[in-house]
């Protein structure tokens, strides 16, 4: 069955990538204009949400969002697992209010897509440069103080064996403990099936539901004694539990 379906998966991925490139090319001048002034960032965010809707709907992907608790009233730090390139796109359909991504510096080298990080709306993190990483953290603190939630993929990258998770990095949790803003864990359970990272001719891809679970927030005040290490461990277990239930320990 795998070999029968794989040609259709490849065709779907070619269609998805073609639609992504063509639509981004058409919207690029408008994004460039909106990113040229910080006052226009909220309008750019709305355009991103609309574009994300077409990016998933036209290729036949739809959202299924399960909310297991109310979101905090103020800004928060969103921590999802990273299983697919689709995660960034669908994030704009999961959360309606303005938020900012923290992404690895490597995204700055992606043609055209780098505009979302080089123009200042989102935050680039150079993990190999301690002073630049510190500046990124300070920028995240500023965004939170302004009332803007911040998205951080705590795994740092897409695991080669997703949906099995990598261990989490500490940055998001140190940020939460230091600033007092809560962590909201998020689990993408099917995005890896929709658009799996890896060799295009071998990996999965195709239409279907993008299932997302928004978990109850974790508050730093509850970790005053346990600290960021325990907060990180609890977040990992919360995000990973639905994946274990669906796919077992091996992903």
Legacy VTK file of the C-alpha trace (Angstrom):
# vtk DataFile Version 3.0
C-alpha trace
ASCII
DATASET POLYDATA
POINTS 251 float
0.000 0.000 0.000
2.898 2.384 0.816
4.340 2.108 -2.706
0.914 2.488 -4.298
0.152 5.696 -2.398
3.613 7.269 -2.546
3.311 8.727 -6.103
0.116 10.517 -5.014
1.883 11.836 -1.905
4.694 13.196 -4.045
2.231 14.893 -6.402
0.431 16.414 -3.411
3.688 17.762 -2.001
4.626 19.235 -5.381
1.226 20.929 -5.525
1.554 22.215 -1.955
5.040 23.619 -2.548
4.012 25.178 -5.872
0.996 26.840 -4.290
3.144 28.070 -1.402
5.741 29.625 -3.711
3.225 31.182 -6.137
1.034 32.658 -3.388
4.032 33.991 -1.450
5.404 35.571 -4.629
2.097 37.343 -5.211
1.829 38.503 -1.591
5.499 39.379 -1.168
5.183 43.082 -2.136
2.310 43.530 0.317
4.200 41.771 3.114
7.258 43.881 2.353
5.159 47.035 2.669
3.518 45.949 5.925
6.849 44.925 7.462
8.413 48.293 6.645
6.690 49.908 9.652
6.200 48.322 13.082
2.795 49.968 13.317
1.683 47.744 10.436
2.777 44.474 12.083
-0.763 43.688 13.355
-2.059 44.044 9.786
0.740 41.774 8.587
-0.341 39.246 11.220
-3.924 39.328 9.920
-2.624 38.807 6.397
-0.568 35.849 7.653
-3.691 34.312 9.178
-5.605 34.706 5.934
-2.740 33.354 3.859
-2.343 30.396 6.249
-6.042 29.598 5.790
-5.605 29.299 2.024
-2.315 27.392 2.370
-3.992 24.589 4.261
-7.500 24.727 2.748
-6.606 24.677 -0.946
-4.458 21.498 -0.619
-7.200 19.828 1.432
-6.063 20.216 5.049
-8.467 21.278 7.789
-8.006 22.142 11.462
-9.305 20.072 14.370
-8.507 21.949 17.572
-9.059 20.483 21.024
-8.867 22.988 23.888
-8.397 21.302 27.244
-8.459 24.506 29.301
-9.016 28.228 29.015
-6.078 30.300 27.866
-4.491 32.819 30.248
-5.975 36.307 30.035
-2.616 37.947 29.424
0.267 37.021 27.108
1.910 33.631 27.401
4.699 31.501 25.982
3.430 28.918 23.498
5.465 25.694 23.429
4.465 23.209 20.694
6.163 20.042 19.550
7.814 20.429 16.146
6.850 17.616 13.790
6.451 19.227 10.373
7.039 22.352 8.287
3.270 22.698 8.497
3.480 23.568 12.211
4.356 27.214 11.604
1.535 27.668 9.102
-1.133 25.992 11.209
-0.075 27.946 14.292
-1.651 30.993 12.648
-4.958 29.118 12.558
-4.724 27.849 16.148
-4.234 31.224 17.868
-6.164 34.269 16.716
-4.498 36.975 18.789
-1.238 38.560 17.684
1.865 36.559 18.584
5.542 36.509 17.696
7.671 33.543 16.649
11.155 32.871 17.952
12.931 30.980 15.177
16.437 29.718 14.534
18.767 31.992 12.573
18.893 29.483 9.698
15.420 30.667 8.615
17.031 33.954 7.579
18.634 32.166 4.639
15.396 30.776 3.196
14.542 32.658 -0.031
11.512 34.966 0.310
10.314 33.224 3.498
13.131 34.967 5.375
11.158 38.217 5.157
9.137 37.039 8.154
12.270 37.077 10.314
14.631 39.621 8.749
12.093 42.469 8.792
11.697 42.486 12.573
8.194 41.139 13.146
9.472 37.815 14.461
12.620 37.020 16.444
15.695 35.255 15.055
17.878 33.340 17.503
21.536 32.643 16.803
22.171 29.840 19.262
25.865 29.836 18.413
26.318 33.461 19.476
25.664 34.080 23.170
25.353 37.864 22.852
22.897 37.591 19.949
20.928 34.907 21.793
20.712 37.238 24.809
19.383 40.026 22.577
16.720 37.643 21.274
15.658 36.815 24.825
15.450 40.506 25.701
13.307 41.088 22.617
11.007 38.249 23.726
10.670 39.888 27.156
9.742 43.165 25.479
7.086 41.490 23.331
5.556 39.821 26.390
5.463 43.148 28.238
3.674 44.632 25.234
1.011 41.942 25.623
2.172 39.763 22.733
2.444 36.012 23.202
5.646 34.344 22.003
5.887 30.993 20.196
8.976 28.900 20.911
9.505 25.372 19.585
11.438 24.012 22.576
12.861 21.050 20.643
14.725 23.567 18.501
14.214 21.659 15.258
12.088 18.954 13.623
13.239 15.523 14.863
14.274 13.141 12.097
11.993 10.499 13.624
8.978 12.748 14.328
6.421 12.409 15.838
8.830 11.083 18.457
10.032 14.150 20.354
13.547 15.364 21.031
14.540 16.556 24.471
13.561 20.172 25.129
15.922 23.122 25.367
15.720 25.309 28.459
15.244 28.789 26.964
11.443 28.971 27.017
11.256 27.794 30.615
13.976 30.084 31.913
12.103 32.906 30.170
8.866 31.890 31.893
10.448 31.644 35.353
12.248 34.955 34.956
9.283 36.928 33.625
6.380 35.174 35.355
4.450 34.530 32.131
2.844 31.071 31.803
3.731 28.285 29.403
0.959 26.888 27.177
1.928 23.421 25.885
0.591 22.474 22.436
0.609 19.075 20.725
0.454 18.709 16.957
-0.603 15.087 16.531
-1.034 14.697 12.757
1.005 17.406 11.019
3.831 14.943 10.464
1.432 12.858 8.397
0.270 15.885 6.395
3.785 17.094 5.509
6.590 14.984 6.921
10.108 16.426 6.900
12.677 14.492 4.884
13.279 13.205 1.362
10.264 14.141 -0.768
10.152 10.812 -2.580
10.016 8.745 0.604
8.230 10.631 3.381
4.531 11.042 4.091
2.321 13.825 2.812
-1.262 14.403 1.833
-4.603 15.993 2.677
-6.461 15.361 5.897
-6.984 16.836 9.351
-4.405 18.857 11.216
-5.187 17.846 14.787
-3.998 20.123 17.574
-4.344 19.914 21.352
-4.026 23.072 23.458
-3.198 22.000 27.002
-3.770 23.740 30.318
-1.180 26.439 31.069
1.695 25.961 33.480
2.287 28.928 35.781
5.782 29.889 36.979
4.463 30.634 40.481
3.836 26.887 40.835
7.511 26.262 40.104
9.007 28.702 42.576
10.799 25.840 44.330
10.985 23.242 41.542
12.423 25.662 38.986
12.767 25.666 35.201
14.120 22.104 34.992
10.919 20.624 36.424
8.770 22.972 34.340
10.587 21.752 31.237
10.074 18.107 32.205
6.388 18.600 32.939
5.898 20.393 29.619
7.604 17.581 27.742
5.390 14.959 29.390
2.203 16.945 28.726
3.008 17.456 25.040
4.266 13.929 24.554
1.427 12.052 26.270
-1.049 12.260 23.322
1.737 11.188 20.948
2.521 8.153 23.092
-1.168 7.273 23.232
-1.460 7.482 19.445
1.864 6.138 18.229
3.598 4.427 21.155
7.105 5.120 22.439
8.763 4.719 19.057
6.705 7.349 17.209
LINES 1 252
251 0 1 2 3 4 5 6 7 8 9 10 11 12 13 14 15 16 17 18 19 20 21 22 23 24 25 26 27 28 29 30 31 32 33 34 35 36 37 38 39 40 41 42 43 44 45 46 47 48 49 50 51 52 53 54 55 56 57 58 59 60 61 62 63 64 65 66 67 68 69 70 71 72 73 74 75 76 77 78 79 80 81 82 83 84 85 86 87 88 89 90 91 92 93 94 95 96 97 98 99 100 101 102 103 104 105 106 107 108 109 110 111 112 113 114 115 116 117 118 119 120 121 122 123 124 125 126 127 128 129 130 131 132 133 134 135 136 137 138 139 140 141 142 143 144 145 146 147 148 149 150 151 152 153 154 155 156 157 158 159 160 161 162 163 164 165 166 167 168 169 170 171 172 173 174 175 176 177 178 179 180 181 182 183 184 185 186 187 188 189 190 191 192 193 194 195 196 197 198 199 200 201 202 203 204 205 206 207 208 209 210 211 212 213 214 215 216 217 218 219 220 221 222 223 224 225 226 227 228 229 230 231 232 233 234 235 236 237 238 239 240 241 242 243 244 245 246 247 248 249 250
